[in-house]
Amino acid sequence: MAVEADVAVADLSLSETDINWDRLDKTKFHVIGAILFTFQSGVLHPTAVVKTRMQVAEAGLSEMHGFSVFRRILKYDGIPGLYRGFGTSAIGSLPGRVLALTSLEVSKDMMLKYTEEQDISEAARIALANGAAGLVSNVVSCGYFVPLDVISQRLMVQGLPGMTRYNGPFDVIQKVLRREGIRGLYRGFGITLSTQSPASALWWGAYGAAQHIIWRSLGYGIDMELKPSHLELVMVQATAGTLAGACSSIITTPIDTVKTRLQVMNNYKGRPSVLKTMRRLVEEDGWQGFYRGFGPRFLNMSLWGTSMIVTYELIKRLSVKRD
């Protein structure tokens, strides 16, 4: 009987469209999340390497299409070239992901409770709660992920003209600290915090609202006994995630290009800054330079938006407490 009850709860949770923080087994949530998100990062990492190299290269690569850069890396560096910086990113992300996911779910739950009595539509309430959660999560985790980005991106661009060579992540840390101090590991922190936080809020807000609207258009209501099939669940969440990721890539690519170059390039006169980076980019490529690597980033963000949210929602459904 106990086994049957567990199976029933599992089937029920796998068909639910919204599961709050209080109902999750936190240990299971973070363990399953670490495994599935690491796998997801591994699948998408080559697009991040291609995008980063196109954004940083002064000539040649920046004028090539993303697939041509992909083939070039594969030709000269093989499969390992497409996974430069992955070990650092995958292992280093584990503590940061716990921080990001916890702050995301806790802040969303708090916002939903706070707006419970407010006179606003359900779609607006969900969008507001998701948007606030995305903003808080990004602000909280930014201090951890910016140094990790600096390290992994420097490993990604090794081999390009003018780029320093490193013997692993600890060598990156040592050389950056020796040359610039702790400030060097936080290159791009200000621009990341001030731009990615609102972008994260927009992404999660758009996702929450889109998912809610799609469910209602399909006839699923909060108080209805009717539950969607597993296929419907995945398709709706994937569609909402794809739309959010695609829109985000269009809006944020110029800032991402500036941030990436600021974090990895060393040949500045004086202290590196956002304005110096932007001026140099305009001198090299004109205003279109801000969309360097847009193709790979659009693909990365769209695939990331789809796979991340489907994975994330699956993790939540697998982590529901067995009462």
Contacts in CASP RR format, 6 or more apart in sequence:
PFRMAT RR
TARGET T0000
AUTHOR 0000-0000-0000
METHOD contacts of the structure
MODEL  1
MAVEADVAVADLSLSETDINWDRLDKTKFHVIGAILFTFQSGVLHPTAVV
KTRMQVAEAGLSEMHGFSVFRRILKYDGIPGLYRGFGTSAIGSLPGRVLA
LTSLEVSKDMMLKYTEEQDISEAARIALANGAAGLVSNVVSCGYFVPLDV
ISQRLMVQGLPGMTRYNGPFDVIQKVLRREGIRGLYRGFGITLSTQSPAS
ALWWGAYGAAQHIIWRSLGYGIDMELKPSHLELVMVQATAGTLAGACSSI
ITTPIDTVKTRLQVMNNYKGRPSVLKTMRRLVEEDGWQGFYRGFGPRFLN
MSLWGTSMIVTYELIKRLSVKRD
6 322 0 8 1.000
9 320 0 8 1.000
9 322 0 8 1.000
9 323 0 8 1.000
10 320 0 8 1.000
12 227 0 8 1.000
13 19 0 8 1.000
13 317 0 8 1.000
13 318 0 8 1.000
13 320 0 8 1.000
14 230 0 8 1.000
14 233 0 8 1.000
14 317 0 8 1.000
14 318 0 8 1.000
15 227 0 8 1.000
15 228 0 8 1.000
15 229 0 8 1.000
15 230 0 8 1.000
15 233 0 8 1.000
16 227 0 8 1.000
16 317 0 8 1.000
16 320 0 8 1.000
17 211 0 8 1.000
17 215 0 8 1.000
17 220 0 8 1.000
17 228 0 8 1.000
17 233 0 8 1.000
17 236 0 8 1.000
19 316 0 8 1.000
19 317 0 8 1.000
19 320 0 8 1.000
20 105 0 8 1.000
20 109 0 8 1.000
20 112 0 8 1.000
21 105 0 8 1.000
21 106 0 8 1.000
21 108 0 8 1.000
21 109 0 8 1.000
22 109 0 8 1.000
23 320 0 8 1.000
23 321 0 8 1.000
24 105 0 8 1.000
24 316 0 8 1.000
24 319 0 8 1.000
24 320 0 8 1.000
24 321 0 8 1.000
25 319 0 8 1.000
25 320 0 8 1.000
25 321 0 8 1.000
25 322 0 8 1.000
26 102 0 8 1.000
26 319 0 8 1.000
28 318 0 8 1.000
28 319 0 8 1.000
29 101 0 8 1.000
29 315 0 8 1.000
29 316 0 8 1.000
29 319 0 8 1.000
30 97 0 8 1.000
30 98 0 8 1.000
30 101 0 8 1.000
32 315 0 8 1.000
32 318 0 8 1.000
32 319 0 8 1.000
33 97 0 8 1.000
33 101 0 8 1.000
33 311 0 8 1.000
33 315 0 8 1.000
34 94 0 8 1.000
34 97 0 8 1.000
36 311 0 8 1.000
36 314 0 8 1.000
36 315 0 8 1.000
37 93 0 8 1.000
37 97 0 8 1.000
37 308 0 8 1.000
37 311 0 8 1.000
38 90 0 8 1.000
38 93 0 8 1.000
38 94 0 8 1.000
40 304 0 8 1.000
40 307 0 8 1.000
40 308 0 8 1.000
40 311 0 8 1.000
41 86 0 8 1.000
41 89 0 8 1.000
41 90 0 8 1.000
41 93 0 8 1.000
42 83 0 8 1.000
42 86 0 8 1.000
42 90 0 8 1.000
43 307 0 8 1.000
44 300 0 8 1.000
44 303 0 8 1.000
44 304 0 8 1.000
44 307 0 8 1.000
45 82 0 8 1.000
45 83 0 8 1.000
45 85 0 8 1.000
45 86 0 8 1.000
45 89 0 8 1.000
46 70 0 8 1.000
46 82 0 8 1.000
46 83 0 8 1.000
47 296 0 8 1.000
47 297 0 8 1.000
47 299 0 8 1.000
47 300 0 8 1.000
47 303 0 8 1.000
48 156 0 8 1.000
48 296 0 8 1.000
48 300 0 8 1.000
49 73 0 8 1.000
49 81 0 8 1.000
49 82 0 8 1.000
49 83 0 8 1.000
49 84 0 8 1.000
49 85 0 8 1.000
49 156 0 8 1.000
50 66 0 8 1.000
50 69 0 8 1.000
50 70 0 8 1.000
50 73 0 8 1.000
50 82 0 8 1.000
50 293 0 8 1.000
50 296 0 8 1.000
51 293 0 8 1.000
51 295 0 8 1.000
51 296 0 8 1.000
51 297 0 8 1.000
51 300 0 8 1.000
52 153 0 8 1.000
52 156 0 8 1.000
52 157 0 8 1.000
52 260 0 8 1.000
52 264 0 8 1.000
53 61 0 8 1.000
53 69 0 8 1.000
53 73 0 8 1.000
53 156 0 8 1.000
53 157 0 8 1.000
53 160 0 8 1.000
54 61 0 8 1.000
54 62 0 8 1.000
54 64 0 8 1.000
54 66 0 8 1.000
54 69 0 8 1.000
54 292 0 8 1.000
54 293 0 8 1.000
54 296 0 8 1.000
55 62 0 8 1.000
55 256 0 8 1.000
55 257 0 8 1.000
55 260 0 8 1.000
55 261 0 8 1.000
55 292 0 8 1.000
55 293 0 8 1.000
56 157 0 8 1.000
56 160 0 8 1.000
56 163 0 8 1.000
56 260 0 8 1.000
56 261 0 8 1.000
56 264 0 8 1.000
56 265 0 8 1.000
57 160 0 8 1.000
58 161 0 8 1.000
58 284 0 8 1.000
59 284 0 8 1.000
61 69 0 8 1.000
61 72 0 8 1.000
61 160 0 8 1.000
62 284 0 8 1.000
62 285 0 8 1.000
62 289 0 8 1.000
62 292 0 8 1.000
62 293 0 8 1.000
64 72 0 8 1.000
66 293 0 8 1.000
66 295 0 8 1.000
66 296 0 8 1.000
69 296 0 8 1.000
70 82 0 8 1.000
70 296 0 8 1.000
73 81 0 8 1.000
73 82 0 8 1.000
74 81 0 8 1.000
74 82 0 8 1.000
77 84 0 8 1.000
84 155 0 8 1.000
84 156 0 8 1.000
84 158 0 8 1.000
85 151 0 8 1.000
85 152 0 8 1.000
85 155 0 8 1.000
85 156 0 8 1.000
85 169 0 8 1.000
86 152 0 8 1.000
88 148 0 8 1.000
88 151 0 8 1.000
88 152 0 8 1.000
88 155 0 8 1.000
88 168 0 8 1.000
88 169 0 8 1.000
89 148 0 8 1.000
89 152 0 8 1.000
92 148 0 8 1.000
93 145 0 8 1.000
93 148 0 8 1.000
95 144 0 8 1.000
96 141 0 8 1.000
96 144 0 8 1.000
96 145 0 8 1.000
99 140 0 8 1.000
99 141 0 8 1.000
99 144 0 8 1.000
100 137 0 8 1.000
100 138 0 8 1.000
100 140 0 8 1.000
100 141 0 8 1.000
100 145 0 8 1.000
101 137 0 8 1.000
103 133 0 8 1.000
103 136 0 8 1.000
103 137 0 8 1.000
103 140 0 8 1.000
103 141 0 8 1.000
104 133 0 8 1.000
104 134 0 8 1.000
104 136 0 8 1.000
104 137 0 8 1.000
104 204 0 8 1.000
105 133 0 8 1.000
107 132 0 8 1.000
107 133 0 8 1.000
107 134 0 8 1.000
107 136 0 8 1.000
107 137 0 8 1.000
108 129 0 8 1.000
108 130 0 8 1.000
108 132 0 8 1.000
108 133 0 8 1.000
108 134 0 8 1.000
111 128 0 8 1.000
111 129 0 8 1.000
111 132 0 8 1.000
111 133 0 8 1.000
112 125 0 8 1.000
112 126 0 8 1.000
112 129 0 8 1.000
115 125 0 8 1.000
115 128 0 8 1.000
115 129 0 8 1.000
118 125 0 8 1.000
120 128 0 8 1.000
122 212 0 8 1.000
122 222 0 8 1.000
123 209 0 8 1.000
123 212 0 8 1.000
123 213 0 8 1.000
123 216 0 8 1.000
124 209 0 8 1.000
126 205 0 8 1.000
126 208 0 8 1.000
126 209 0 8 1.000
126 211 0 8 1.000
126 212 0 8 1.000
127 205 0 8 1.000
127 206 0 8 1.000
127 208 0 8 1.000
127 209 0 8 1.000
127 212 0 8 1.000
128 205 0 8 1.000
130 204 0 8 1.000
130 205 0 8 1.000
130 207 0 8 1.000
130 208 0 8 1.000
130 209 0 8 1.000
131 200 0 8 1.000
131 201 0 8 1.000
131 202 0 8 1.000
131 204 0 8 1.000
131 205 0 8 1.000
132 201 0 8 1.000
133 204 0 8 1.000
134 197 0 8 1.000
134 200 0 8 1.000
134 201 0 8 1.000
134 203 0 8 1.000
134 204 0 8 1.000
134 205 0 8 1.000
135 197 0 8 1.000
135 198 0 8 1.000
135 200 0 8 1.000
135 201 0 8 1.000
137 200 0 8 1.000
138 193 0 8 1.000
138 196 0 8 1.000
138 197 0 8 1.000
138 200 0 8 1.000
138 201 0 8 1.000
139 193 0 8 1.000
139 197 0 8 1.000
142 189 0 8 1.000
142 192 0 8 1.000
142 193 0 8 1.000
142 196 0 8 1.000
142 197 0 8 1.000
143 186 0 8 1.000
143 189 0 8 1.000
146 185 0 8 1.000
146 186 0 8 1.000
146 187 0 8 1.000
146 188 0 8 1.000
146 189 0 8 1.000
146 192 0 8 1.000
147 185 0 8 1.000
147 186 0 8 1.000
149 192 0 8 1.000
149 263 0 8 1.000
150 172 0 8 1.000
150 176 0 8 1.000
150 184 0 8 1.000
150 185 0 8 1.000
150 186 0 8 1.000
150 187 0 8 1.000
150 263 0 8 1.000
150 264 0 8 1.000
151 169 0 8 1.000
151 172 0 8 1.000
151 173 0 8 1.000
151 176 0 8 1.000
151 185 0 8 1.000
152 169 0 8 1.000
153 260 0 8 1.000
153 263 0 8 1.000
153 264 0 8 1.000
154 163 0 8 1.000
154 164 0 8 1.000
154 166 0 8 1.000
154 172 0 8 1.000
154 176 0 8 1.000
154 263 0 8 1.000
154 264 0 8 1.000
155 166 0 8 1.000
155 168 0 8 1.000
155 169 0 8 1.000
155 172 0 8 1.000
157 163 0 8 1.000
157 264 0 8 1.000
158 164 0 8 1.000
158 165 0 8 1.000
158 166 0 8 1.000
159 165 0 8 1.000
162 266 0 8 1.000
162 267 0 8 1.000
163 264 0 8 1.000
164 175 0 8 1.000
164 266 0 8 1.000
166 172 0 8 1.000
166 175 0 8 1.000
173 185 0 8 1.000
176 184 0 8 1.000
176 185 0 8 1.000
177 184 0 8 1.000
177 185 0 8 1.000
179 266 0 8 1.000
180 187 0 8 1.000
187 262 0 8 1.000
187 263 0 8 1.000
187 272 0 8 1.000
188 259 0 8 1.000
188 262 0 8 1.000
188 263 0 8 1.000
188 274 0 8 1.000
191 255 0 8 1.000
191 258 0 8 1.000
191 259 0 8 1.000
191 262 0 8 1.000
191 274 0 8 1.000
192 259 0 8 1.000
195 252 0 8 1.000
195 255 0 8 1.000
195 259 0 8 1.000
196 252 0 8 1.000
196 255 0 8 1.000
199 248 0 8 1.000
199 251 0 8 1.000
199 252 0 8 1.000
199 255 0 8 1.000
202 247 0 8 1.000
202 248 0 8 1.000
202 251 0 8 1.000
203 244 0 8 1.000
203 245 0 8 1.000
203 247 0 8 1.000
203 248 0 8 1.000
204 244 0 8 1.000
205 244 0 8 1.000
206 240 0 8 1.000
206 243 0 8 1.000
206 244 0 8 1.000
206 247 0 8 1.000
207 240 0 8 1.000
207 241 0 8 1.000
207 244 0 8 1.000
207 309 0 8 1.000
208 240 0 8 1.000
210 239 0 8 1.000
210 240 0 8 1.000
210 241 0 8 1.000
210 243 0 8 1.000
210 244 0 8 1.000
211 236 0 8 1.000
211 237 0 8 1.000
211 240 0 8 1.000
214 236 0 8 1.000
214 239 0 8 1.000
214 240 0 8 1.000
215 221 0 8 1.000
215 228 0 8 1.000
215 236 0 8 1.000
218 228 0 8 1.000
218 232 0 8 1.000
218 236 0 8 1.000
219 226 0 8 1.000
220 226 0 8 1.000
220 227 0 8 1.000
220 228 0 8 1.000
228 236 0 8 1.000
233 313 0 8 1.000
234 310 0 8 1.000
237 309 0 8 1.000
237 310 0 8 1.000
237 313 0 8 1.000
238 306 0 8 1.000
238 309 0 8 1.000
238 310 0 8 1.000
240 309 0 8 1.000
241 305 0 8 1.000
241 306 0 8 1.000
241 308 0 8 1.000
241 309 0 8 1.000
242 302 0 8 1.000
242 305 0 8 1.000
242 306 0 8 1.000
244 305 0 8 1.000
244 309 0 8 1.000
245 301 0 8 1.000
245 302 0 8 1.000
245 304 0 8 1.000
245 305 0 8 1.000
245 306 0 8 1.000
246 298 0 8 1.000
246 301 0 8 1.000
246 302 0 8 1.000
248 301 0 8 1.000
249 294 0 8 1.000
249 297 0 8 1.000
249 298 0 8 1.000
249 300 0 8 1.000
249 301 0 8 1.000
249 302 0 8 1.000
250 298 0 8 1.000
253 290 0 8 1.000
253 291 0 8 1.000
253 293 0 8 1.000
253 294 0 8 1.000
253 297 0 8 1.000
253 298 0 8 1.000
254 290 0 8 1.000
254 291 0 8 1.000
256 297 0 8 1.000
257 281 0 8 1.000
257 289 0 8 1.000
257 290 0 8 1.000
257 291 0 8 1.000
257 292 0 8 1.000
257 293 0 8 1.000
258 274 0 8 1.000
258 277 0 8 1.000
258 278 0 8 1.000
258 281 0 8 1.000
258 290 0 8 1.000
261 277 0 8 1.000
261 280 0 8 1.000
261 281 0 8 1.000
262 272 0 8 1.000
262 273 0 8 1.000
262 274 0 8 1.000
262 277 0 8 1.000
265 272 0 8 1.000
265 277 0 8 1.000
268 276 0 8 1.000
269 276 0 8 1.000
281 289 0 8 1.000
281 290 0 8 1.000
281 292 0 8 1.000
282 289 0 8 1.000
285 292 0 8 1.000
END
